[in-house]
Amino acid sequence: MKGRRPPVALLLFAVKATNTVLATAWTFLLAYALVRLVGLGNYAFLAGILALAALVLQFDLGISIRLFGRLRQDFLAPHKLQQAALGDAVVATFWCYAGVALAVTAIFAAAIWGAGLGNPDYRLANLLLFLGAVMPLPWMVLRAALNACDRFLLTELVDFLRRAVLLVLTGALVAGMPLLAYAIAFPLLWLAGLAVLWVAARRIFGSFGLARWRPGLAVLRADIATLGASAALALAEFLIYIHPYYAIPAMGGDAVAVVAFDMFYKVTRFAVTAYLTVTDTLLPQQTKAFHAGDAPALRRGVRLAFLLGAIPASGAAAVILVFGHELFGLLLGRADVVSPGQRWIFAAMLGLMLVQTVCGGLLAALGVLAPLARRASATLGAMLVFVALATVLRLPFIWFLAGYVALYAVEALSYLLVLRRLLISLGRPAAGAGHSSGRPG
């Protein structure tokens, strides 16, 4: 079995890297298509809708990553004592998330028609795109549960097929496919992926009947203290990334500033996806090393994650700095939306996000949630104070963006310090007990 693991790890990395390429190509190709189909103003409105859908995904409250940590620890244990109870928690969480996604979509539909929001010609398409954008909510818990049981490759292959078809459809959208047809296909692809993961999860955890709802909720309630830290972390991190969409208009920014931030957001999403390609590939070995108390192996895994993550970080920074004028001009039809100074800020953010993703992703998977939650919440508070100051001082958008990245840098470096303390603690002879207590920080 040991001799087969390197090829599987390499295949997993290859599939995840391909998914990163597909996700990046889709993100920017969709922006290219929509700006030309609906215009810059309507695109800014649609970007706000997708940001709202991203807010819905925060109903996860970090429960998926917490379930991953507990399931992974149980899966690696000599005797799997908690799998049935944790399976109940997976089932309860899945149905809860599916219900939230459908309920919020119904509320959104009532809002856009009742309040007359957006261009009437695009309302149905906007609704369907919103539905597809909230369907990752139930997907996340199935993906986390399957990955905890070493089904990393399966979940990535399903995602690969979904992304590949979606990219083809987006190319068809550029070539003249009706926006409504594209919007119909978008949630259907998510539904197909969900069905595959659901079948795979049933084979491991058993029936997804609603009778497991109550015992599943009991399992979650028993873990309420850690789930509280997980929820605080997930919500704070989400708001850190998304609040400028709403802060910029409140500060008097126009549609151009919103679209410029949308490009910044898309670049950061590329960064996270690229870095997760590395960190998720190494996560099986890192979690095994941690639970075995093997500090040298864990350190090697962290160093390798930084080394491999630096490749897309430096490559993307070079593209933005050297070809950014042409790239954003091509995407948006205007070369003045993203300025040279903003592109330097984009490049700095790529490096900071590498630190944050490598450290935060590993720590969260190991159950070290409370220290991260405190740091993320403090960062969010500082950013909201900065928004208020920027509004009063009427700071230009570029200065707002620079201040935002400076505050993010403090959070990223604080995560690095937490990971450093954990590695030092794990290396001590008496550190074998309580590895997942989340004490560092």
C-alpha positions in Angstrom: 0.0 0.0 0.0 2.8 2.5 0.8 4.3 2.1 -2.6 1.1 3.2 -4.2 0.7 6.4 -2.3 3.1 8.7 -4.2 1.4 8.1 -7.6 -2.0 8.7 -6.0 -0.7 11.9 -4.4 0.7 13.0 -7.8 -2.6 12.3 -9.5 -4.4 14.2 -6.9 -2.1 17.2 -7.3 -2.5 17.0 -11.1 -6.3 17.0 -10.9 -6.4 19.8 -8.3 -4.0 21.9 -10.4 -6.2 21.3 -13.5 -9.2 22.4 -11.4 -7.3 25.6 -10.4 -6.7 26.3 -14.1 -10.3 25.6 -15.0 -11.6 27.7 -12.1 -9.4 30.7 -13.0 -10.2 30.5 -16.7 -13.9 30.3 -15.9 -13.8 33.2 -13.5 -12.2 35.6 -16.0 -13.9 34.3 -19.1 -17.3 34.7 -17.4 -16.4 38.3 -16.5 -15.3 38.9 -20.1 -18.6 37.5 -21.4 -20.9 39.3 -19.0 -19.4 42.7 -19.3 -20.1 42.5 -23.0 -23.5 40.9 -22.7 -25.0 43.1 -20.0 -22.7 46.1 -19.8 -20.5 47.4 -17.0 -23.4 48.7 -14.8 -25.4 45.5 -14.9 -22.2 43.5 -14.4 -21.6 45.4 -11.2 -25.1 44.5 -10.0 -24.5 40.9 -10.8 -21.2 40.9 -9.0 -23.2 42.2 -5.9 -25.6 39.3 -6.3 -22.8 36.7 -6.4 -21.3 38.4 -3.3 -24.6 37.9 -1.6 -24.6 34.3 -2.6 -21.2 34.0 -1.1 -22.6 35.4 2.1 -25.2 32.5 2.1 -22.3 30.0 2.0 -21.2 31.3 5.4 -24.2 29.5 6.9 -21.7 26.6 7.0 -20.2 28.5 10.0 -17.1 26.3 9.7 -19.0 23.2 10.6 -17.7 21.4 7.5 -14.0 21.9 8.5 -14.8 20.9 12.1 -16.4 17.7 10.9 -13.5 17.0 8.6 -11.1 17.3 11.6 -13.1 15.0 13.8 -13.8 12.5 11.0 -10.2 12.5 10.0 -9.0 11.9 13.5 -11.4 9.0 13.8 -10.6 7.6 10.4 -6.9 7.5 11.3 -7.5 5.9 14.7 -6.8 2.2 15.2 -10.5 1.7 16.1 -13.1 3.9 14.5 -15.3 4.5 17.5 -17.2 7.6 16.4 -17.9 7.0 12.7 -21.6 6.2 13.2 -22.3 9.3 15.4 -20.3 11.6 13.2 -22.2 10.1 10.2 -25.4 11.3 11.9 -23.9 14.8 12.1 -23.0 14.7 8.4 -26.5 13.8 7.5 -28.1 16.4 9.7 -25.8 19.1 8.4 -26.3 18.1 4.8 -30.1 18.4 5.0 -29.9 21.6 7.0 -27.7 23.2 4.3 -29.8 22.0 1.4 -32.8 23.6 3.1 -31.0 26.9 3.7 -29.9 27.1 0.1 -33.5 26.5 -1.2 -35.1 28.9 1.3 -32.7 31.7 0.7 -33.2 31.3 -3.1 -36.9 31.6 -2.6 -36.4 34.8 -0.5 -34.1 36.2 -3.1 -36.7 35.5 -5.8 -39.4 37.3 -3.8 -37.0 40.3 -3.3 -35.9 40.9 -6.8 -39.4 40.7 -8.2 -41.2 42.3 -5.3 -38.7 45.2 -5.1 -38.1 45.4 -8.8 -34.3 45.0 -8.4 -32.0 45.0 -11.4 -32.8 44.9 -15.1 -36.1 43.1 -15.7 -34.6 41.4 -18.8 -32.1 39.5 -16.6 -34.0 38.7 -13.5 -34.7 35.1 -14.2 -31.1 34.5 -15.2 -29.9 36.3 -12.1 -32.1 34.1 -10.0 -30.7 30.9 -11.6 -27.1 32.1 -11.2 -27.8 32.9 -7.6 -29.3 29.4 -7.1 -26.2 27.8 -8.6 -23.9 30.0 -6.5 -25.6 28.8 -3.2 -25.6 25.1 -4.1 -22.0 24.7 -2.9 -23.4 24.9 0.7 -24.6 21.3 0.9 -21.7 20.3 -1.4 -19.1 21.5 1.2 -20.2 19.1 4.0 -20.3 16.1 1.6 -16.8 17.0 0.2 -15.4 17.4 3.7 -16.8 14.1 5.0 -15.6 12.2 2.0 -12.1 13.8 2.1 -11.8 12.9 5.8 -12.2 9.2 4.7 -9.4 9.5 2.0 -11.8 10.2 -0.9 -9.8 13.3 -1.9 -9.3 12.1 -5.5 -13.0 11.2 -6.0 -14.2 14.7 -4.9 -11.6 16.4 -7.1 -12.5 14.3 -10.2 -16.2 15.2 -9.8 -15.3 18.8 -9.5 -13.1 18.5 -12.5 -15.9 17.2 -14.7 -18.3 20.0 -13.4 -15.7 22.7 -14.1 -14.7 21.4 -17.5 -18.3 21.4 -18.7 -18.9 24.8 -17.2 -15.9 26.3 -19.0 -17.1 24.9 -22.3 -20.6 26.4 -21.7 -18.9 29.8 -20.8 -17.1 29.7 -24.1 -20.4 29.1 -25.7 -21.8 32.1 -23.9 -19.0 34.2 -25.5 -19.9 32.7 -28.8 -23.5 33.7 -28.6 -25.3 31.2 -26.3 -28.3 32.9 -24.6 -27.6 34.0 -21.1 -30.8 32.3 -19.8 -29.7 28.9 -21.2 -26.3 29.3 -19.5 -28.1 30.2 -16.3 -30.2 27.1 -16.4 -27.2 24.8 -16.9 -25.3 26.4 -14.0 -27.3 24.9 -11.1 -28.0 21.7 -13.0 -24.2 21.0 -13.1 -24.0 21.6 -9.3 -27.0 19.2 -8.9 -25.3 16.5 -10.9 -22.1 16.8 -8.8 -24.1 16.8 -5.6 -25.8 13.5 -6.6 -22.5 11.8 -7.2 -21.1 12.8 -3.8 -24.3 11.9 -2.1 -24.2 8.3 -3.5 -20.5 8.0 -2.4 -21.3 9.4 1.1 -24.1 6.9 1.5 -21.7 4.0 0.9 -19.6 5.2 3.9 -22.1 6.7 6.3 -25.2 4.8 5.5 -28.7 6.1 4.8 -29.4 9.9 4.6 -32.9 9.4 6.0 -34.3 12.3 8.1 -34.5 9.9 11.1 -30.8 10.7 11.6 -31.5 14.4 12.0 -32.1 14.4 15.7 -29.1 12.3 16.8 -27.0 14.3 14.3 -28.0 17.6 15.9 -27.2 16.1 19.3 -23.6 15.3 18.2 -23.2 18.9 17.0 -24.6 20.3 20.2 -22.1 18.3 22.2 -19.3 20.0 20.3 -20.8 23.5 20.6 -17.8 25.2 22.2 -15.5 24.3 19.3 -18.2 24.9 16.8 -18.6 28.4 18.2 -14.9 29.2 17.5 -15.3 27.6 14.1 -18.3 29.8 13.3 -16.6 32.9 14.4 -13.6 32.1 12.3 -15.6 31.3 9.2 -17.8 34.4 9.5 -14.9 36.8 10.2 -12.8 35.4 7.3 -15.8 35.7 4.9 -16.5 39.3 5.9 -12.9 40.3 5.6 -12.9 39.2 2.0 -16.4 40.4 1.0 -17.2 43.6 3.0 -15.5 46.0 0.5 -18.2 45.2 -2.1 -20.6 47.0 0.2 -18.1 49.5 1.8 -17.0 51.0 -1.5 -20.5 52.3 -2.5 -21.0 53.5 1.1 -17.8 55.5 0.8 -19.0 57.1 -2.4 -17.2 54.8 -4.8 -18.8 54.4 -8.3 -19.3 51.3 -10.4 -15.7 51.5 -11.7 -14.4 51.2 -8.2 -16.7 48.2 -7.5 -15.5 46.5 -10.7 -11.9 47.2 -9.8 -12.4 45.5 -6.5 -14.2 42.7 -8.2 -11.0 42.1 -10.2 -9.0 42.2 -7.0 -11.4 39.7 -5.5 -11.2 37.4 -8.5 -7.4 37.5 -8.3 -7.5 36.6 -4.6 -10.0 33.8 -5.3 -7.5 32.4 -7.9 -4.8 32.6 -5.3 -6.8 30.7 -2.7 -7.8 28.0 -5.2 -4.1 27.7 -6.4 -2.8 27.5 -2.9 -5.4 25.0 -1.8 -4.3 22.8 -4.7 -1.0 22.5 -2.9 -2.3 22.4 0.7 -5.1 20.0 0.2 -2.8 17.6 -1.7 -0.4 17.6 1.3 -3.2 17.6 3.9 -3.5 13.8 4.1 0.2 13.4 4.9 0.3 16.5 7.2 -2.7 15.3 9.3 -1.2 11.8 9.6 2.1 13.3 10.8 0.4 15.5 13.3 -1.8 12.8 14.8 1.3 10.5 15.0 3.3 13.3 16.8 5.9 13.4 14.0 7.0 17.0 14.1 9.8 16.7 11.6 7.5 15.3 9.0 4.9 18.0 9.6 7.6 20.7 9.3 8.7 19.2 6.0 5.1 19.3 4.8 4.7 22.9 5.8 8.0 23.9 4.0 6.9 22.0 0.9 3.5 23.7 0.9 5.2 27.2 1.0 7.7 26.2 -1.7 5.1 24.8 -4.1 2.6 27.6 -3.3 5.3 30.2 -4.2 5.2 29.0 -7.8 1.6 30.1 -8.7 2.1 33.2 -6.4 5.1 34.4 -8.2 3.7 33.5 -11.6 0.5 35.3 -11.0 2.3 38.4 -9.6 4.5 38.5 -12.7 1.5 38.3 -15.1 -0.3 41.1 -13.2 2.7 43.4 -13.0 3.9 42.8 -16.6 0.7 42.2 -18.5 -1.9 43.6 -16.2 -2.7 46.6 -18.4 -3.5 44.4 -21.4 -5.2 41.7 -19.3 -7.7 43.9 -17.4 -8.2 46.0 -20.5 -9.2 43.0 -22.5 -11.5 41.6 -19.8 -13.3 44.9 -19.0 -13.1 46.6 -22.4 -11.4 49.5 -20.6 -7.7 49.8 -19.7 -8.3 52.5 -17.0 -10.3 50.5 -14.5 -7.4 48.8 -12.7 -4.5 51.3 -12.3 -0.7 50.4 -12.2 -0.7 51.2 -8.4 -3.6 48.9 -7.8 -1.8 46.1 -9.7 1.1 46.3 -7.3 -1.3 46.0 -4.4 -2.8 42.9 -6.1 0.7 41.4 -6.3 1.4 42.0 -2.6 -1.9 40.4 -1.7 -0.9 37.2 -3.5 2.1 36.7 -1.2 0.1 37.4 1.9 -2.6 35.0 1.0 0.0 32.3 0.5 1.0 32.7 4.2 -2.6 32.9 5.4 -3.8 29.8 3.4 -0.9 27.5 4.2 -1.0 28.3 7.9 -4.8 28.8 8.4 -5.8 25.8 6.3 -3.6 23.4 8.2 -4.4 24.8 11.6 -8.2 24.6 10.9 -7.9 21.0 9.7 -6.1 20.1 12.9 -8.8 21.7 15.1 -6.8 24.7 16.2 -9.8 27.0 15.7 -10.1 29.4 18.7 -6.7 31.2 18.2 -7.6 31.7 14.5 -11.1 33.0 15.4 -9.7 35.6 17.8 -7.2 36.9 15.2 -9.7 36.9 12.4 -12.3 38.7 14.5 -9.7 41.3 15.6 -8.7 41.9 11.9 -12.3 42.3 10.9 -12.9 44.8 13.6 -9.8 46.8 12.6 -11.0 46.8 9.0 -14.5 48.1 9.8 -12.9 50.9 11.8 -10.7 51.6 8.8 -13.8 51.8 6.6 -15.3 54.4 8.9 -12.1 56.4 8.8 -11.9 56.1 5.0 -15.5 57.3 4.6 -14.9 60.3 6.8 -11.6 61.2 5.2 -13.0 60.4 1.7 -9.9 58.4 0.8 -9.4 57.4 -2.9 -10.1 53.8 -3.7 -6.4 53.0 -4.1 -5.6 54.2 -0.6 -8.5 52.2 0.8 -7.2 49.1 -1.0 -3.7 49.6 0.3 -5.0 50.0 3.9 -7.1 46.9 3.5 -4.1 44.8 2.4 -1.9 46.2 5.2 -4.4 45.1 7.8 -4.7 41.7 6.1 -0.9 41.4 6.4 -1.1 41.6 10.2 -3.6 38.7 10.2 -1.6 36.5 7.9 1.6 37.0 10.0 -0.3 36.2 13.2 -1.4 32.9 11.7 2.2 32.1 10.9 3.1 32.7 14.5 0.3 30.3 15.7 1.6 27.6 13.4 5.2 28.2 14.6 4.1 27.7 18.2 2.2 24.5 17.3 5.2 23.1 15.6 7.5 23.9 18.5 5.0 22.4 20.9 4.6 19.2 18.8 8.4 18.8 18.8 8.6 18.6 22.6 8.7 15.1 24.2 5.6 15.7 26.3 3.5 17.1 23.4 2.1 13.8 22.3 -1.1 14.2 24.2 -3.8 16.6 23.3 -2.6 17.5 19.8 -6.0 18.7 18.6 -6.8 20.7 21.6 -6.4 24.0 19.8 -4.3 25.5 22.6 -1.6 27.4 20.7 -2.3 31.2 20.7 
